[in-house]
């Protein structure tokens, strides 16, 4: 009985470890996927299920219904069942939080997943990132989508145009308003979505509003 109580005291320990792992990690980061512990939690759930089925078989072989089972056996079934539910909740907390952070990556880094980040993702998480990126691209597309790059501004801009200063001679470009000569130190009013790639490239800078 003492060994059984000690064993029961460890129920859910590995699941709790997963929750602490993700909860204590820095917000906005993705720690390495803990495949070893995830598999251990799944294996533990399978062992609990086997224990439940064995207890049920033993009760039935005694010619007793589950409702009239020995209180000790009924309590054991309940403990194993609650342990499965606890592990399930822990796994869902761990996996859902990681999935939320993977989705956030798409808006932060675009479609190209940095290698240093990709190494911390499981095979399924990398597949999810690829599929989610494809959905975002399709939604933003001009054919069947909204035709806007939603990653340019995390918050709605006050104006659709921005005032920019040219940092280096770039030459003439064609915008929806016509041709614009991007000569160094000149100032222009450009559409935000047309200016953003040039700002990222370091050709122009946005002036203070």
Secondary structure, 3 states (H helix, E strand, C coil): CHHHHHHHHCCCHHHHHHHHHHHCCCCCCCCCCCHHHHHHHHHHHHHHHHHHHHHHHHHHHCCCCCCCCCHHHHHHHHHHHHHHHHHHHHHHHHHHHHHHHHHHHHHHHCCCCCHHHHCCCCHHHHHHHHHHHHHHHHHHCCCCCCCCCCCCCCCCCCCCEEEEEECCCCEEEEECCEEEEECCCCEEEEEHHHHHHHHHHCCEEECCC
